[in-house]
Amino acid sequence: MTSSRDPQKSIGFLLKDVSRLMMRRFNRRARDLGLTQSQLQALAFLVPREGINQAALADLIDIQPITLARLIDRLEEAGLVERRRDPADRRAVNLYIGKNAAPLIDKMWEFAAETRRDALAGLSEQDQEVVIGHLQHMRMNLISCEQELSDKVPPVPKRDLKGDEE
């Protein structure tokens, strides 16, 4: 495949634009839930990973841990998330879905399914599976590239308090 300078034929541009449009559509549906896109995203990532710590969740969502901490504070106040001490590490706190979250999460997934149907309208089930398969393949390719890159990057030397390398 040749490279193109036409954004309408650029895979990166198209993926970003489709993602943006899907998020806009989803957010219009979800605005009455009273949560921000980031809060909904945190819940979506937490559902299948209950017991994860905040740092790992922040990494998954690709936001700073301090930003996630404030976001979790608000979700905890609403009874949507619970923080619990890690029995294996007294210093660690793990995250769980809160008692008030189930109806909201059900509605969130309903809106996601409706948005997905909108985006995939006109494609056969077979074509939808092909698109998803190709996207999964691309994702794995990029994860592999990132892993290879991180394996090649030398560790940064640690410095003591005086600024000397160890």
N, C-alpha and C positions, 0 to 999 in steps of 0.2 A: 504494500500500500504506500502510495506516495504521500508526503506531507502536504498539508494544505494550509494556506494562510487565510482561508475563509472560515470564520468562526462557526458557521453553520455546518461545516464538514469536519470540525475538530472534535475528536472524542472527548478531550478534556473540557472544552467549552460546553459541549452538549451535556455531559454528565453533570457539570456544575449548574447549568441552566435548568435541567430537568429537576435536579435536587432542590434548587431554589423555588421553582414553581410548585413542586410537591409540598414543600414546607409552607409556602404561602397558602395553598389550598387547605392543608391540614390545620394551620393556625386559624383560618377563618372558621372552620368547624369547631375548633377547640376553645375559642376565645371565651365562651360562657363557662368553661370549667374553672376559670379564675386562677390559672397557673401560667407561668411564662413558658416559652419554648424550652428553655434550659431546664426548668423544673420537670417538665414532662419528659424530656430526654433522660434526665437522671433517673426518674422512676422506671422508664422503659429499660434502661440498662441494668437497673437494680433487680427487677422482677426475676430474671433467670439466675441472678448471682447473689441472692440473699446471703449475708454473712461476709461479704466483701468489705475491705476497709476503705476509708475515704481516699487514701492516696491511690489505690488501685483503680477505684471508680473514676477519679479525676483523670487518670491516665487514659482510661477507656474513652471517656467523653472528650478528651483533649482540651481540658481547661486546667487552670492553676489550682492546686489543692486549697488555697485560701479562698478562692472564689467558690469552689464546691462547698467548703465548710459553711459559708454564709448561706448558700442555697439550701443546704441540708438543715441549717438552723430553722429556716422558714418552713420547710416541709415537716420538720419535727414538731414545730409549734401547731401546725394544722393536723397533726395526728396521722400524717401520710408516711412518715419514716420514723423508725426507732433506732436509737443508738444503744448498743449493748456492749458491755465489757467483754473482751475476748478471754475465755477461760484459760487459754494457753499463754497469754501475755497480758499481765495486769495493765500495762501502759496502752495497749491497743484497744480501739473501739471498732466494732463491726456494725454494718448497716443492715436493717431489715425493713420490710414493708410494714407500715403501721396499720392500726385497726380501722382507720377511716379510708384507707386507700382502695379497697376492692372495687367499689362502684365506679370510682373515678378511673381506675385502670381499665376496667371493662369498657367504659365509654371511650377512652383514649384508643384502645385497640380497634373499636368499632369505627372510629373516625379514620384511623390508619388504613383499615380495609377499604373503606369508601374511597379514600384518596388513591389508593393503589388501583382500585377498579377504574377510577377516572383516568389515571395515567395509562393503563393498559387496554383501554377500550378499543375495540376493533382488532385486537390481536387474538388469534386462536390460543387455546390452552397450550398447545404444543409450541407455538411461537413464544408465549410468555415463559415457558420453561427454558427455551433456548436462550432468551435474553438473560434470564436469571443465571443460567449456567455460565454464559459468557462473562457476565459481571463477576461472578464468584471466581472464575478462572483469572480474570484480570486482577482481582483483589489478591489472590494467592501469589500471582507473579510479583506484585508490588511489595507484598509482605516479605517474600523471599529476597527481593532486591534490598530492602531495608535491613534484613538480617545479615546479608552478605556485607553490606556497608558497615554495620555496627561491629561485625567480626574483624574488619580491617582497621578500624580506628584505634590507634594506640590509646591506652588509658592516660588520663591527665595526671601528671605527678602531683602528689599531695604536698602541701607546704605547711611547715610548722608556723607557730604564731609569729616568729621573727621574719618569715618570708623565705626561709631556706627550704630547698627541696629535701624531701625525705628519701 
